[in-house]
Amino acid sequence: MLKDDILSFMKTVHIYPTSRAIRQELITERGRNSLLPTFMRIDEFERRAIILPKLTMIDPLQRRLLLQEASHFEEFNRLKINRDLVRFFTKTDAIFSFFEELSHENVSFSDLVDGDAYVEFSEHIEVLELLLENYEKLLLKRGFIDRVFVPKQYQLNLGFVENYDRFELHLEGYLSYFELSLIEKIAEHRSFIIHMQTSKFNQKVRDRFMDIGIELPMNSMLSFDLHTKEILSQEEVELNINAKVFAVEERLAQIPLLISSVQKMVDGGIEPSNIVVVLPDENFKDYLHLYDKLHNFNFAMGFDYNKSRAYKRLEAIENYWKSFSDESRFLLKKYAIEQEKLQEIKPSLEVEVEQFFTLFKDFDLDLKRSAVEERYHYFKRIFKKEPKAISVWLFLWLKELNSIRLDDVRGGKVTVMGALETRGVSFEGVVIVDFNDGVVPSIPPKDAFLNSSLRKFANLPTKNDREALQKQIYKRLLESSKEAVIIYSLSSNKMATGYLYELGLSHGKQVEVDLSLMYNEKTLIVETKEPIIENFDATDIIWSATRLKSFLSCRRKYYYTYIKKLKQKDDDEINEGQFLHKLLEELFREKIFFDSIDDMKIEIDRLLDKLLENSSPKIRYIKLLWKAKLVKFIENQVSHFKSGWRVSEREKHIVGEIGGLQFKGIVDRVDQTDTHTLILDYKSGSVKGANRTKNLEKLTDFQMSIYSELLKSKYQNMELAFIEIFGDEVITPITLLEEKSEILLEHISEIKNMKRVVATRCEDVSSCQYCEFTLLCERGEYL
């Protein structure tokens, strides 16, 4: 009998990293004239290969609550972690990740202490070790086990292992010490073959096999036997990527380029089902889904249930109970939640889980949705007869709902995936977006307990190791494709990832995109060309510093503001700068100086209470915040007044001519002594931009130069300065005032000669981020 015929009769298990990889392989296998092997995902294989005698794996929510219970010992306070349920929950992921990694990599707490010389670190490790011991005791007492303890408590499931003749692992990624030791044990009983590609990006995996005596050649597609440690097949892989790289101005401008790239692949003969769009940042799916009007895409990662209206309603209730703020009341109204009904529920009342759901039945629990109903029954079962406060039940239920992903059932043929989902699969056409520095490869969250040097000492995967493994995923996906397109954006001064060059590719060609692909409806934007201000006459205009700054910074913004007279929608939020100007005007209305810090502080406190009468928690917080931030300002001002200065005018309106143009302005404050005058301008933020000393040709804020020109004939011995309300300095003098005034006069001369103004958009795209006309200018995330 031939070798291939013998293999076809063997009971073989093929292990893949993802379900999609299995589905793709099943399609290939069905075309062969042989018995189908068994396919398993690697996580399913691990579950079936081990036995945990008389123990039940603990639920993700229960483990967090039990860890909180385990933390009730005095030494835990050294970690400075708040035991409050909500805040503790935010820390549990980091703690469990730390515990799991140590356990699965066979690293002890003492190993870590040996690698760090700091006494405080040693103390923290001791606390964490005690926390883990307490947690294990609580688990065993309740008949549970956690993933953390699997490596030391499992037994090999020989019944499962011996039911098969051969195991084949298609490895793409990393193997922990535990995973490697598990498959080594299986290899003692059955043939265990590993298929993988090697490159400089998975050196950590090669090192792991080197530790057990298997040396793997670089840049090869390999199959090797874990038992005999023999390489069964080897094929050299050369870096050969056929990819086009493009750069676009705005992040959302990637979408029309993505759509057109997919269309070109289809026109070139690639089946839509053999094309993948990869999202390194999966949150980008929300934008892509919004513009997928023809339902061409199938979002393999599904959609987050926490974006649904039902979830948002419950979240609004939780936020209201936390703060009772005006914003939370607005959300209750937005989601049609009756406050009267809500008032009938006391958040601190302790009830059992069944009663919690009964109380909330009128608030749309969305139980008709199968995914929610399934979680509902499961949630009631695991928390049966455990009384908790209603607010705690709501918090836990939202945490449970937060993990739900809803399948995309629209049936689009082009697959949209996250990077990790592409492991083990290949596509003829590949489109990757967001190929930006800091996104590809994604930077793992900061380790809460171990730095890179300590990780290296303990032989744990470092940040660089994790990034390298992600690079290997992109490399293999691009290599296996016939055609690929890589896109990145230049918005907010972003750059392409340096990984491009590691792939042998250069930076992208910047392209203009056809935005019509994003809209079925006729555009609401009126201008198809640059707007033009005809018959422009600067001498007919009364200019202000703000108007001039707008004209110099962005002609398009000037056009919308002063020609079209478009206004931003009124905002109920307090404008910090405007309010503080009003506060200080009131402060010096009756008293022109203060010689006591306490007196000035008392008066400011009184005015804050007068001007902000609203007693909501948010307003109370703002008052406390400003009182704290104004302490230094008060000290500086009293020192200033002790030098002889007195407030002579506030909010002084000034008008006059500069270089043939009419100007007006409002000076925040004028201080005087017997011999000198000080023109002051309040700043709630930094003065660095307005007070710059370099690149004066780019200066657009000439407020103080305008004040100087209009007032120089009125006052003798006049100086101009800024007061940073929240700064450390008493007074910040204006720098290079003469030079700036000369540049102002040059601009005025140029503006006077203009008869026709083309309202072009500004060149600095980063300044558009907070502009009220972003949508009209087709810039930013409103594309």
C-alpha positions in Angstrom: 0.0 0.0 0.0 1.3 3.5 -0.9 2.2 6.0 1.9 -0.5 8.4 0.9 -3.1 5.5 0.9 -2.0 4.6 4.4 -2.3 8.1 5.6 -5.8 8.4 4.2 -7.0 5.6 6.5 -5.4 7.1 9.6 -7.6 8.9 12.0 -6.0 12.4 11.9 -6.8 15.6 13.8 -5.9 18.8 12.0 -5.6 21.7 14.5 -6.0 25.3 13.2 -5.9 28.7 14.9 -9.4 29.9 13.7 -12.8 28.5 12.6 -12.4 30.3 9.2 -9.1 28.4 8.6 -11.0 25.2 9.2 -13.8 26.1 6.8 -11.3 27.0 4.1 -9.5 23.7 4.6 -12.8 21.7 4.5 -13.6 23.2 1.1 -10.2 21.9 -0.1 -10.6 18.5 1.5 -14.0 17.8 -0.1 -12.3 17.9 -3.5 -10.2 15.0 -2.6 -11.1 11.3 -2.9 -10.4 10.4 0.8 -11.9 10.2 4.2 -12.3 13.6 5.8 -10.0 14.1 8.8 -11.1 15.7 12.0 -10.7 19.5 12.3 -10.4 21.4 15.6 -9.6 24.9 16.7 -6.5 25.0 19.0 -8.6 26.1 22.0 -11.1 23.2 21.5 -8.1 20.8 21.1 -6.6 22.0 24.4 -9.9 21.6 26.2 -10.4 18.1 25.0 -6.8 17.0 25.5 -6.9 17.7 29.3 -9.0 16.6 32.2 -9.7 18.7 35.3 -11.0 16.1 37.9 -14.1 17.2 39.8 -13.7 20.9 39.0 -15.7 23.3 37.0 -14.2 26.2 35.0 -15.2 29.5 36.7 -17.3 32.0 34.8 -15.5 35.3 33.7 -17.8 37.4 35.9 -17.6 35.1 38.9 -13.8 35.0 38.8 -13.7 38.8 39.1 -16.0 38.9 42.0 -14.1 36.1 43.7 -10.8 37.8 43.1 -12.3 40.9 44.8 -13.2 38.8 47.7 -9.7 37.3 47.8 -8.2 40.8 48.0 -9.6 41.5 51.5 -6.3 41.3 53.4 -4.3 44.1 54.9 -1.2 43.8 52.7 -3.3 44.3 49.5 -3.4 48.0 50.3 0.2 48.3 49.2 -0.9 47.9 45.6 -3.0 51.0 45.9 -5.9 49.3 44.0 -9.4 50.5 44.9 -11.6 47.6 46.0 -14.7 49.4 45.0 -16.5 47.0 42.5 -16.4 49.3 39.5 -12.8 50.4 39.9 -11.6 46.9 40.9 -13.2 45.4 37.8 -11.0 47.7 35.6 -7.9 46.2 37.2 -8.9 42.5 37.2 -8.0 42.0 33.5 -4.4 43.1 34.1 -4.1 41.0 37.3 -5.5 37.8 35.6 -3.3 38.3 32.6 -0.3 38.6 34.8 -1.3 35.4 36.8 -2.1 33.5 33.6 1.1 34.4 31.9 3.3 33.4 34.8 1.4 30.1 35.1 1.4 29.2 31.4 5.1 30.2 31.0 6.2 28.3 34.1 7.7 31.4 35.8 7.5 31.6 39.6 7.1 34.7 41.7 10.6 34.2 43.1 12.0 34.2 39.5 10.6 37.8 39.2 12.0 38.9 42.5 15.5 37.6 41.4 15.3 39.8 38.3 14.4 43.1 40.0 16.5 44.9 42.7 13.8 47.2 44.0 12.5 46.4 47.5 9.1 47.9 46.7 8.7 45.6 43.7 9.5 42.6 45.9 6.8 43.6 48.3 4.3 44.0 45.5 5.1 40.6 44.2 4.6 39.1 47.6 1.2 40.7 47.8 0.2 39.4 44.4 1.4 35.9 45.4 -0.8 36.1 48.5 -3.7 37.3 46.5 -3.3 34.3 44.2 -3.2 31.9 47.1 -6.3 33.4 48.6 -8.1 33.2 45.3 -7.1 29.5 44.8 -8.5 28.6 48.2 -11.8 30.3 47.4 -12.0 28.5 44.1 -11.3 25.0 45.6 -13.8 25.7 48.4 -16.5 26.2 45.7 -15.4 23.4 43.4 -14.1 25.8 40.7 -10.9 26.0 38.7 -9.4 29.0 36.9 -7.4 29.0 33.7 -4.5 30.2 35.9 -4.2 26.9 37.6 -4.8 24.6 34.6 -1.1 23.9 34.0 -0.5 22.5 37.5 -3.8 20.7 37.9 -4.6 19.1 34.6 -4.2 15.5 33.6 -3.7 14.3 30.0 -6.9 12.9 28.5 -5.5 9.6 27.1 -8.9 8.5 26.0 -9.0 11.4 23.6 -5.4 11.2 22.5 -5.5 7.4 21.9 -8.6 7.7 19.8 -6.5 9.2 17.0 -3.5 8.0 15.1 -2.0 11.3 14.3 -2.2 15.0 15.2 -1.2 17.9 12.9 -0.9 21.4 14.2 -0.9 24.3 11.7 0.9 26.8 13.8 0.7 30.5 13.2 1.5 32.4 16.3 3.1 31.7 19.7 3.2 28.6 21.9 3.4 29.1 25.6 5.5 26.8 27.8 2.3 25.0 28.9 1.1 24.5 25.3 4.4 23.1 24.2 4.7 20.8 27.2 1.1 19.5 26.5 1.8 18.6 22.9 5.1 17.1 23.9 3.2 14.8 26.2 0.8 13.9 23.4 3.8 13.2 21.1 4.9 10.5 23.5 1.8 8.6 22.6 0.9 9.6 19.0 2.6 11.1 16.0 2.5 14.9 16.3 3.4 17.0 13.2 3.7 20.8 13.2 3.4 22.9 10.0 4.7 26.5 10.2 6.5 29.2 8.3 9.7 30.7 9.8 11.0 34.2 9.4 12.7 36.9 11.5 9.3 37.8 12.9 8.8 34.6 14.8 12.2 34.1 16.3 10.7 33.7 19.7 8.9 30.6 18.5 12.0 29.2 16.9 13.9 29.7 20.2 11.2 27.8 22.0 11.7 24.8 19.7 15.4 25.2 20.0 15.1 24.7 23.7 13.7 21.2 23.2 16.3 20.3 20.6 14.6 21.2 17.3 16.5 23.7 15.2 14.3 25.3 12.5 15.8 26.9 9.4 15.0 30.5 8.7 12.6 31.7 5.9 11.1 28.3 5.3 7.7 26.6 5.1 8.3 23.5 7.3 6.7 20.3 8.6 8.5 18.5 11.4 7.7 15.7 13.8 7.7 16.7 17.5 8.4 13.2 18.7 11.4 12.3 16.4 12.4 15.9 16.1 12.9 15.4 12.4 12.1 17.9 9.7 9.8 16.1 7.3 9.6 18.8 4.6 11.2 22.1 3.9 10.6 24.7 1.3 12.5 28.0 1.2 10.2 31.1 1.2 11.4 34.3 -0.4 9.9 37.6 0.5 7.7 38.4 -2.5 4.8 40.8 -1.9 2.7 42.2 -4.8 1.2 45.2 -3.0 0.3 48.8 -4.0 0.6 51.3 -1.2 -1.5 54.5 -1.0 -1.7 57.5 1.3 -4.8 59.6 1.8 -5.3 62.9 3.6 -8.1 61.9 6.0 -8.7 58.6 7.8 -12.2 58.2 6.4 -10.9 58.9 2.9 -9.6 55.3 3.0 -13.1 54.0 2.6 -13.8 55.1 -1.1 -10.2 54.0 -2.0 -10.9 50.6 -0.2 -14.2 50.2 -2.2 -12.6 51.1 -5.5 -9.7 48.7 -4.8 -12.1 45.9 -4.1 -14.0 46.7 -7.3 -10.8 46.6 -9.4 -9.9 43.2 -8.0 -13.3 41.9 -8.9 -13.0 43.4 -12.4 -9.6 41.7 -12.7 -11.2 38.3 -12.2 -10.9 37.7 -8.4 -14.1 36.3 -6.8 -15.5 38.6 -4.2 -15.5 35.7 -1.7 -11.8 35.5 -2.2 -11.1 39.1 -1.1 -10.5 40.2 2.4 -10.5 43.7 3.9 -8.3 43.7 7.1 -8.9 46.2 9.8 -6.0 46.5 12.2 -8.2 48.7 14.4 -11.5 46.8 14.5 -13.4 49.9 15.6 -13.0 51.2 12.0 -15.8 48.7 11.1 -18.4 51.1 12.4 -17.4 53.6 9.7 -17.1 51.1 6.9 -20.5 49.5 7.9 -22.1 53.0 7.7 -21.0 53.5 4.1 -21.6 49.9 2.9 -24.9 51.0 1.4 -25.0 48.0 -1.1 -24.2 45.4 1.6 -21.1 44.2 -0.2 -19.2 43.4 3.0 -19.5 40.6 5.5 -18.1 41.7 8.9 -16.6 38.5 10.3 -16.0 40.1 13.7 -19.7 40.8 14.1 -21.1 44.0 15.8 -20.9 45.1 19.4 -24.1 44.7 21.3 -23.1 47.7 23.4 -24.0 49.9 20.5 -27.6 48.8 20.5 -30.4 51.0 21.9 -31.4 48.5 24.5 -27.9 48.5 25.9 -27.6 52.3 25.8 -30.9 52.5 27.8 -29.5 50.4 30.6 -26.2 52.2 30.5 -28.1 55.6 30.8 -29.7 54.3 34.0 -26.4 53.3 35.4 -24.8 56.7 34.6 -27.8 58.5 36.2 -27.4 56.5 39.4 -23.7 57.3 39.5 -23.9 61.1 39.1 -27.5 62.3 38.9 -26.0 65.0 36.6 -27.8 67.1 34.0 -26.1 65.1 31.3 -27.4 61.8 32.7 -30.9 63.3 32.9 -30.6 64.3 29.3 -29.8 60.7 28.4 -32.8 59.4 30.3 -34.9 61.7 28.2 -33.2 60.8 25.0 -33.9 57.1 25.6 -37.5 57.7 26.7 -36.8 56.4 30.3 -39.5 57.5 32.7 -37.8 59.1 35.7 -40.9 58.5 37.8 -40.6 54.7 37.3 -36.9 54.9 37.9 -37.4 56.7 41.2 -39.4 53.8 42.4 -36.2 51.6 42.4 -33.7 52.1 45.2 -30.2 51.4 43.8 -28.8 50.3 47.1 -31.5 47.8 47.9 -30.2 44.3 48.1 -32.2 41.7 46.1 -31.7 38.3 44.4 -31.0 38.2 40.7 -34.6 37.1 39.8 -36.0 40.1 41.6 -33.6 42.4 39.8 -34.8 41.3 36.4 -38.4 41.6 37.6 -37.8 45.2 38.6 -36.2 46.0 35.2 -38.8 44.3 33.0 -40.2 47.7 32.0 -36.8 49.0 30.8 -36.4 46.9 27.6 -34.2 44.0 28.5 -34.2 42.9 24.9 -34.8 39.3 25.9 -36.4 38.4 22.6 -33.0 38.6 21.0 -31.6 35.0 21.2 -28.0 36.1 22.2 -29.4 38.2 25.1 -31.9 35.5 26.2 -29.1 32.9 26.3 -27.0 35.2 28.5 -30.1 36.0 30.7 -30.7 32.4 31.6 -27.0 31.7 32.1 -26.6 34.8 34.3 -29.5 33.8 36.5 -28.1 30.3 36.9 -24.6 31.3 38.0 -25.8 34.0 40.4 -28.7 32.1 41.8 -29.6 33.1 45.4 -26.8 35.6 45.8 -28.3 38.9 47.1 -26.6 42.1 45.8 -27.5 45.8 45.5 -29.6 46.6 42.5 -26.9 49.0 41.2 -24.4 46.1 41.5 -26.7 43.8 39.5 -27.0 46.4 36.8 -23.3 46.8 36.6 -22.7 43.1 36.3 -25.5 42.6 33.8 -24.0 45.3 31.6 -20.6 43.6 31.8 -22.2 40.4 30.7 -24.0 42.1 27.8 -20.8 43.9 26.8 -19.2 40.7 25.7 -22.0 39.9 23.1 -21.1 40.1 19.5 -24.0 40.1 17.0 -23.3 38.2 13.7 -23.5 40.0 10.4 -26.4 38.3 8.6 -26.6 40.5 5.5 -24.6 38.1 3.4 -22.0 40.3 1.8 -19.4 38.4 -0.2 -16.3 40.4 0.6 -15.0 39.5 4.1 -14.0 42.1 6.6 -11.7 40.8 9.4 -9.4 41.8 12.2 -5.7 40.9 11.8 -5.8 38.0 14.2 -8.7 36.4 12.5 -6.7 36.0 9.3 -4.4 33.4 10.9 -4.4 30.2 8.9 -6.3 31.5 6.0 -5.3 33.0 2.6 -7.1 35.2 0.1 -6.3 36.1 -3.5 -7.2 39.8 -2.9 -6.1 41.6 0.3 -6.9 45.2 1.3 -5.4 46.6 4.5 -6.3 50.0 5.9 -4.9 52.0 8.8 -1.4 50.9 8.0 -0.1 53.6 10.3 2.6 53.9 13.0 1.0 52.9 16.3 -1.7 50.8 14.7 0.3 48.2 12.7 1.4 46.3 14.5 -0.9 47.2 17.4 0.9 48.1 20.6 -0.1 45.8 23.4 -1.5 47.5 26.6 1.2 48.7 29.0 2.1 45.9 31.4 0.9 46.8 34.9 3.5 44.8 36.7 6.5 43.8 34.5 8.8 46.0 32.4 10.6 44.8 29.3 14.0 44.1 31.0 12.3 42.0 33.6 10.3 40.1 30.9 13.5 39.4 29.1 15.2 38.2 32.3 12.3 35.8 33.0 12.2 34.7 29.3 8.6 36.0 28.9 7.5 37.5 25.6 8.4 41.2 25.4 6.5 43.9 23.6 8.8 43.5 20.6 8.2 39.8 20.5 4.4 40.4 20.4 4.7 43.0 17.7 6.9 40.7 15.7 4.3 37.9 15.8 1.7 40.3 14.4 4.1 41.3 11.7 4.4 37.6 10.7 0.6 37.4 10.3 0.6 40.4 7.9 3.6 39.1 6.0 2.1 35.6 5.5 -1.2 37.1 4.4 0.3 39.4 1.9 2.7 36.8 0.5 -0.1 34.4 -0.1 -2.2 36.9 -2.0 -2.2 37.5 -5.8 -3.0 41.2 -5.4 -2.9 43.5 -2.3 -3.6 47.1 -1.5 -2.2 48.8 1.6 -3.7 52.2 2.7 -2.8 54.6 5.4 -3.9 58.2 6.3 -1.9 61.4 7.0 -4.4 63.0 9.3 -3.3 64.5 12.6 0.4 64.3 11.4 0.3 60.5 11.3 2.9 58.4 9.4 3.0 55.1 7.7 4.2 52.2 9.9 7.9 51.5 9.7 6.9 47.9 9.1 6.3 48.9 5.4 10.0 49.0 4.9 10.5 45.7 6.6 8.2 44.2 4.0 10.4 45.6 1.2 7.7 48.3 0.4 8.1 52.0 0.1 5.9 54.8 1.4 2.6 55.3 -0.3 1.6 57.4 -3.2 -0.7 60.2 -2.0 -4.0 60.2 -3.9 -7.2 62.2 -4.1 -10.2 60.0 -3.6 -13.7 60.0 -5.2 -15.9 60.8 -2.2 -19.1 60.2 -4.3 -18.5 56.5 -3.6 -19.5 57.1 0.0 -22.9 58.6 -0.7 -26.0 57.5 -2.5 -27.7 60.8 -1.8 -26.9 64.0 -3.5 -24.3 65.9 -1.5 -25.4 68.6 0.8 -22.2 70.6 0.1 -23.1 73.5 -2.1 -19.6 74.5 -3.4 -18.1 72.3 -6.1 -15.3 74.9 -6.6 -13.4 77.2 -4.3 -15.8 79.9 -3.1 -14.7 83.4 -4.3 -15.3 86.7 -2.5 -15.8 89.2 -5.4 -15.4 93.0 -5.0 -13.5 92.6 -1.8 -12.7 95.9 -0.1 -10.9 95.6 3.2 -11.4 99.4 3.9 -15.2 98.9 4.2 -14.6 96.3 7.0 -14.1 97.0 10.7 -11.5 94.4 11.6 -10.9 92.7 14.9 -8.0 90.5 16.0 -10.2 87.4 15.7 -11.4 88.3 12.2 -7.8 89.0 11.0 -6.6 85.7 12.5 -9.4 83.8 10.7 -8.5 85.6 7.4 -4.8 84.8 7.7 -5.3 81.2 9.0 -8.0 79.9 6.7 -9.8 81.9 4.0 -12.5 79.2 3.9 -13.3 79.6 7.6 -13.3 83.4 7.1 -15.8 83.0 4.2 -18.2 80.8 6.2 -18.0 83.0 9.3 -18.0 86.5 7.9 -19.5 86.3 4.4 -22.0 83.5 4.8 -22.4 84.4 8.5 -22.8 80.7 9.5 -22.8 80.1 13.3 -22.0 77.1 15.4 -24.9 75.5 17.2 -25.3 76.8 20.7 -23.7 74.6 23.3 -25.1 74.2 26.8 -21.6 73.4 28.1 -19.8 76.2 30.1 -17.2 77.9 28.0 -14.3 78.1 30.4 -12.5 81.0 28.8 -15.6 83.2 28.5 -16.7 82.5 32.0 -13.4 83.2 33.6 -13.2 86.6 31.7 -16.7 87.4 33.1 -15.6 86.3 36.6 -12.5 88.6 36.6 -14.5 91.5 35.2 -16.9 91.2 38.1 -14.1 90.8 40.6 -12.5 94.2 39.7 -15.8 96.1 39.2 -15.8 97.5 42.7 -12.3 96.8 44.0 -9.3 97.9 41.9 -6.8 95.9 43.9 -6.4 93.3 46.7 -3.7 93.3 49.3 -4.7 90.1 51.0 -4.8 86.6 49.5 -7.6 85.6 51.8 -9.8 88.6 50.8 -9.3 87.9 47.1 -10.0 84.3 47.5 -13.2 84.9 49.5 -14.5 87.4 46.8 -13.7 84.9 44.0 -15.6 82.1 45.9 -18.6 84.4 46.4 -18.7 85.3 42.7 -18.4 81.7 41.7 -21.4 80.8 43.8 -23.3 83.9 42.4 -22.5 83.3 38.7 -22.9 79.5 38.9 -26.1 79.0 40.9 -26.8 75.6 39.5 -26.1 73.0 42.2 -25.7 69.9 40.1 -22.8 67.6 40.9 -21.0 68.7 37.7 -21.2 72.4 38.6 -20.1 71.7 42.2 -17.1 69.8 40.8 -16.3 72.7 38.4 -16.4 75.2 41.2 -14.1 73.1 43.4 -11.7 72.5 40.4 -11.5 76.2 39.5 -11.1 77.3 43.2 -8.1 74.9 43.4 -6.6 76.0 40.1 -7.0 79.7 40.9 -4.8 79.5 44.0 -1.6 80.4 42.2 -3.3 83.2 40.2 -4.5 84.8 43.5 -1.1 84.7 45.0 0.5 86.2 41.9 -2.1 88.9 41.6 -1.7 90.0 45.2 2.0 90.2 44.7 1.4 92.3 41.5 -0.8 94.7 43.4 1.7 95.1 46.2 4.2 96.4 43.6 1.9 99.4 43.2 -0.3 98.4 40.3 -4.0 99.2 40.3 -6.8 98.2 37.9 -7.9 101.3 36.0 -10.1 99.8 33.3 -11.8 96.5 32.5 -13.3 95.3 29.2 -12.2 98.5 27.6 -13.6 99.0 24.0 -11.1 100.5 21.6 -11.4 101.6 18.0 -9.0 103.2 15.5 -7.1 103.0 12.3 -4.0 100.9 11.5 -2.3 101.3 8.2 -5.5 102.5 6.5 -7.8 99.8 7.9 -10.4 100.2 10.8 -9.9 98.0 13.8 -11.8 97.4 17.0 -11.1 95.4 20.1 -11.8 94.8 23.8 -8.9 95.0 26.2 -9.4 92.6 29.1 -7.7 94.9 31.7 -5.6 98.0 32.0 -3.4 98.4 35.1 -1.6 101.6 36.0 0.9 103.0 38.5 1.7 106.7 38.8 4.1 106.5 35.9 3.3 103.3 33.8 0.5 101.5 32.1 0.1 97.8 31.6 -2.3 96.4 28.9 -3.3 92.9 30.0 -4.9 90.0 28.2 -6.3 87.0 30.1 -5.5 83.5 28.8 -7.1 80.4 30.2 -4.8 78.2 28.1 -1.2 78.5 27.0 0.3 81.7 25.5 3.0 79.9 23.5 1.2 80.3 20.2 0.5 84.0 20.5 3.8 84.7 22.2 6.0 82.8 19.8 9.6 83.9 19.0 10.3 81.6 16.0 8.8 81.3 12.5 7.1 84.7 12.9 6.1 84.5 9.2 3.5 81.9 10.3 2.0 84.1 13.1 -1.7 84.8 12.6 -2.6 86.1 16.1 -1.8 89.8 16.2 -4.1 90.8 19.0 -1.5 92.5 21.2 0.1 94.3 18.2 -3.3 95.7 17.3 -3.8 96.9 20.9 -0.4 98.4 20.9 -1.0 100.3 17.6 -4.4 101.6 18.8 -3.3 102.7 22.3 0.3 103.9 21.9 -0.9 107.5 21.5 -3.1 107.3 24.5 -0.7 106.0 27.2 2.8 106.9 28.2 5.3 104.2 29.2 2.9 101.5 28.0 3.7 97.8 28.1 1.7 94.8 27.1 1.5 91.3 28.7 -0.5 88.2 29.1 -1.9 86.7 32.3 -2.1 83.0 32.2 -5.0 82.4 34.6 -3.9 78.9 35.4 -0.2 79.5 35.0 2.7 79.9 37.4 3.9 83.3 36.2 2.6 86.6 37.5 2.8 88.4 34.2 4.1 87.1 30.8 5.5 90.1 28.7 4.9 90.2 25.0 8.0 89.1 23.1 9.3 90.7 19.9 6.4 93.2 19.8 8.0 95.6 17.3 8.8 92.7 14.9 5.3 91.4 15.1 3.8 94.9 14.6 5.9 95.2 11.4 4.6 91.9 10.1 1.0 93.1 11.0 1.5 96.2 8.8 2.8 94.1 6.0 -0.3 91.9 6.1 -2.6 95.0 6.2 -0.8 96.5 3.2 -1.3 93.2 1.3 -5.0 92.9 2.3 -5.8 96.5 1.3 -4.7 95.7 -2.3 -6.9 92.6 -2.6 -10.0 93.0 -4.8 -10.9 89.3 -5.1 -10.4 86.6 -2.5 -10.4 82.9 -3.3 -11.6 81.1 -0.1 -9.1 78.2 -0.1 -8.9 75.7 2.7 -6.0 75.9 5.1 -3.0 73.7 4.4 -2.5 72.6 8.0 -5.1 69.7 8.2 -4.4 69.2 12.0 -6.0 72.6 12.7 -9.2 71.3 11.3 -9.8 68.8 14.1 -11.7 71.2 16.3 -13.1 73.6 13.6 -16.9 74.0 13.4 -16.8 73.8 9.6 -15.1 70.4 9.3 -18.1 68.9 7.5 -18.5 71.7 5.0 -14.8 71.5 4.2 -15.0 67.7 3.7 -12.3 67.1 6.3 -11.8 65.1 9.4 -14.0 62.1 10.5 -17.1 63.7 9.1 -16.2 62.7 5.5 
